[in-house]
């Protein structure tokens, strides 16, 4: 557990006040069943709480940052972000898989690599963090681990503004749609790209992002908003 607390402190600036909550979050039911004499508690109740906290924080982020998406598309995007394989990926990114306490049977059956187990672990950690330090610290952790994945396009197949713009512009026939990089700024490790999109030679919108791909999606989103506003 000392290695885990060191990792959390160094990488995420998290120091648990109640270490028993952290221990519970990283204790699988199989470990509890094999160590009944220790009177341990598994992470299932924390998982229940963490699931709700995660959904609330992600919902608020998506609502604020994707104003053009309908309720249905927001729901679909959220489901993609918080689904089992995504949360398992986040758990591995955080190296949580190294520290979960498993029973021998679960360990021998490769439980440490099982997506459902890692998903539950990640949610349990969020529940423990929420109880120990509140929603703001939990939000900070999510901002470090999950939000950058959203911003760099890991879930862009659920929010493809370029395709949506093409469908709107070409519904009455072909029209040339072009994306132009107009400016780059910032240091090499934190570059910001500015892109404008035009349709039929007319500039429709300008967007920015940490990569050209994100900037193009941003420009398309703004162009869509401009078109919808003009048609309203």
GITA-V865070 format. One line per field, one symbol per residue. ss: DSSP state (A for helix, B for strand, O for the rest). A space follows every 10 residues. Layout:
ss=???
This chain:
ss=OAAAAAAAAA AAOOOOOOAA AAAAAOBOAA AAAAOAAAOO OOOAAAAAAA AAAAAAAAAA AAAAAOOOOO AAAAAAAAAA AAOAAAAAAA AAAOOAAAOO BOOAAAAAOO AAAOAAAAAA AAAAAAAAAA AAAAAAAAAA AAAAAOAAAA AOOOOAAAOO AAAAAAAAAO OOOOOOBBBB BBBBBOOAAA OBBBBBBBBO OBBBBBBBBO OAAAAAAAAA AAAAAAAAAA AO
